[in-house]
Amino acid sequence: MNILLIIIAIVAVVLLFTGGFVHALNFLLWVGIVLAIIAVIVFLARVITGRRGV
């Protein structure tokens, strides 16, 4: 019975960490998408206005 409890505890800890990492990666994915959209908007603004900045 103790071995079963240890296995359940290990699986619970692994799932806890995996869920945390997936949540963090999901958040970072959305941050990356937002930054990419902002970069495209800035690029288009420079192309449309004809500015050639450094």
Backbone as a chain_set.jsonl record, in Angstrom:
{"seq": "MNILLIIIAIVAVVLLFTGGFVHALNFLLWVGIVLAIIAVIVFLARVITGRRGV", "coords": {"N": [[0.826, -1.195, 0.0], [2.002, 1.222, 0.703], [3.791, 1.636, -1.396], [2.073, 2.128, -3.499], [0.958, 4.571, -2.665], [3.258, 6.178, -2.783], [3.81, 6.106, -5.518], [1.499, 7.364, -6.503], [1.835, 9.868, -5.334], [4.182, 10.747, -6.618], [3.322, 10.821, -9.284], [1.374, 12.807, -9.016], [2.935, 15.052, -8.333], [4.509, 15.284, -10.656], [2.503, 15.803, -12.572], [1.582, 18.219, -11.536], [3.819, 19.951, -11.86], [4.057, 19.754, -14.644], [1.619, 20.836, -15.51], [1.934, 23.461, -14.568], [4.141, 24.314, -16.122], [3.053, 24.124, -18.696], [1.041, 26.022, -18.525], [2.601, 28.329, -18.132], [4.046, 28.344, -20.536], [1.963, 28.66, -22.325], [1.127, 31.249, -21.653], [3.479, 32.651, -22.36], [3.454, 32.154, -25.065], [1.24, 33.665, -25.929], [2.191, 36.21, -25.256], [4.341, 36.373, -27.042], [2.947, 36.34, -29.49], [1.527, 38.767, -29.32], [3.695, 40.582, -29.222], [4.787, 40.097, -31.743], [2.724, 41.023, -33.398], [2.761, 43.74, -32.717], [5.316, 44.385, -33.673], [4.929, 44.005, -36.435], [3.043, 46.006, -36.956], [4.568, 48.312, -36.365], [6.56, 48.032, -38.316], [5.017, 48.22, -40.677], [4.081, 50.837, -40.353], [6.458, 52.276, -40.626], [7.121, 51.647, -43.252], [4.946, 52.687, -44.681], [5.017, 55.436, -44.022], [7.487, 56.045, -44.974], [9.806, 56.457, -43.579], [13.221, 56.137, -42.811], [14.773, 55.001, -40.434], [17.478, 54.642, -38.014]], "CA": [[0.0, 0.0, 0.0], [2.888, 2.38, 0.741], [4.353, 1.823, -2.732], [1.005, 2.748, -4.281], [0.881, 5.976, -2.257], [4.448, 6.86, -3.295], [3.617, 6.257, -6.963], [0.462, 8.387, -6.692], [2.431, 11.159, -4.981], [5.121, 11.119, -7.677], [2.514, 11.203, -10.452], [0.731, 14.089, -8.705], [3.946, 16.105, -8.416], [4.854, 15.432, -12.068], [1.388, 16.483, -13.227], [1.551, 19.591, -11.038], [4.857, 20.702, -12.559], [3.726, 19.795, -16.076], [0.545, 21.813, -15.668], [2.517, 24.793, -14.383], [4.963, 24.643, -17.283], [2.164, 24.328, -19.842], [0.379, 27.314, -18.322], [3.603, 29.371, -18.369], [4.343, 28.365, -21.965], [0.79, 29.234, -22.982], [1.218, 32.689, -21.421], [4.571, 33.181, -23.173], [3.022, 32.094, -26.463], [0.393, 34.833, -26.184], [3.057, 37.389, -25.221], [5.064, 36.378, -28.309], [2.022, 36.73, -30.557], [1.267, 40.205, -29.173], [4.902, 41.299, -29.629], [4.916, 39.965, -33.194], [1.736, 41.938, -33.992], [3.274, 45.1, -32.526], [6.442, 44.557, -34.593], [4.38, 44.152, -37.788], [2.428, 47.335, -37.034], [5.646, 49.302, -36.442], [7.176, 47.875, -39.63], [4.112, 48.792, -41.676], [4.06, 52.286, -40.173], [7.69, 52.816, -41.203], [7.058, 51.497, -44.71], [3.927, 53.597, -45.217], [5.446, 56.83, -43.882], [8.732, 56.232, -45.714], [10.927, 56.806, -42.704], [14.356, 55.202, -42.79], [15.487, 55.248, -39.178], [18.679, 53.843, -37.737]], "C": [[0.868, 1.256, 0.0], [3.483, 2.678, -0.63], [3.32, 2.512, -3.626], [0.884, 4.235, -3.94], [2.068, 6.773, -2.79], [4.304, 7.106, -4.798], [2.587, 7.343, -7.248], [1.028, 9.775, -6.385], [3.381, 11.633, -6.078], [4.361, 11.573, -8.925], [1.859, 12.556, -10.213], [1.723, 15.239, -8.832], [4.334, 16.355, -9.877], [3.748, 16.173, -12.814], [1.286, 17.945, -12.795], [2.575, 20.445, -11.767], [4.542, 20.833, -14.046], [2.621, 20.821, -16.336], [1.049, 23.232, -15.511], [3.331, 25.221, -15.576], [4.091, 24.92, -18.505], [1.468, 25.674, -19.728], [1.352, 28.452, -18.612], [3.922, 29.476, -19.858], [3.172, 28.956, -22.753], [0.797, 30.759, -22.838], [2.301, 33.303, -22.304], [4.23, 33.146, -24.656], [2.17, 33.306, -26.804], [1.212, 36.116, -26.161], [3.829, 37.5, -26.529], [4.185, 36.807, -29.468], [1.754, 38.234, -30.508], [2.487, 41.011, -29.621], [5.107, 41.231, -31.136], [3.942, 40.913, -33.901], [2.211, 43.383, -33.867], [4.429, 45.364, -33.49], [5.951, 44.747, -36.028], [3.757, 45.531, -37.955], [3.499, 48.413, -37.165], [6.327, 49.236, -37.804], [6.309, 48.496, -40.72], [4.046, 50.313, -41.563], [5.305, 52.916, -40.781], [7.655, 52.739, -42.724], [6.086, 52.509, -45.312], [4.399, 55.051, -45.146], [6.759, 57.094, -44.6], [9.907, 56.619, -44.863], [11.99, 55.718, -42.773], [15.201, 55.506, -41.562], [16.668, 54.32, -39.015], [18.315, 52.629, -36.931]], "O": [[0.513, 2.251, -0.633], [3.661, 3.841, -0.99], [3.67, 3.385, -4.421], [0.725, 5.064, -4.835], [1.904, 7.92, -3.205], [4.638, 8.184, -5.291], [2.787, 8.161, -8.146], [0.736, 10.74, -7.091], [3.376, 12.814, -6.425], [4.709, 12.579, -9.544], [1.796, 13.375, -11.131], [1.387, 16.288, -9.381], [4.472, 17.505, -10.292], [4.03, 17.074, -13.604], [0.941, 18.809, -13.601], [2.254, 21.535, -12.241], [4.737, 21.895, -14.637], [2.702, 21.589, -17.295], [0.63, 24.121, -16.253], [3.235, 26.369, -16.01], [4.362, 25.851, -19.263], [1.321, 26.387, -20.72], [0.984, 29.431, -19.262], [4.055, 30.581, -20.385], [3.376, 29.67, -23.735], [0.505, 31.475, -23.795], [2.084, 34.344, -22.925], [4.668, 34.008, -25.418], [2.356, 33.914, -27.858], [0.962, 37.019, -26.959], [3.965, 38.594, -27.076], [4.627, 37.558, -30.337], [1.754, 38.899, -31.545], [2.341, 42.011, -30.323], [5.554, 42.204, -31.744], [4.304, 41.538, -34.897], [2.078, 44.164, -34.809], [4.515, 46.45, -34.064], [6.503, 45.567, -36.762], [3.929, 46.16, -38.999], [3.363, 49.326, -37.979], [6.641, 50.274, -38.386], [6.81, 49.214, -41.585], [3.962, 51.003, -42.579], [5.22, 53.983, -41.389], [8.106, 53.659, -43.406], [6.378, 53.117, -46.342], [4.207, 55.814, -46.093], [7.117, 58.252, -44.816], [10.923, 57.072, -45.391], [11.68, 54.527, -42.792], [16.221, 56.189, -41.651], [16.843, 53.355, -39.759], [19.186, 51.827, -36.594]]}, "num_chains": 1, "name": "protein.A"}
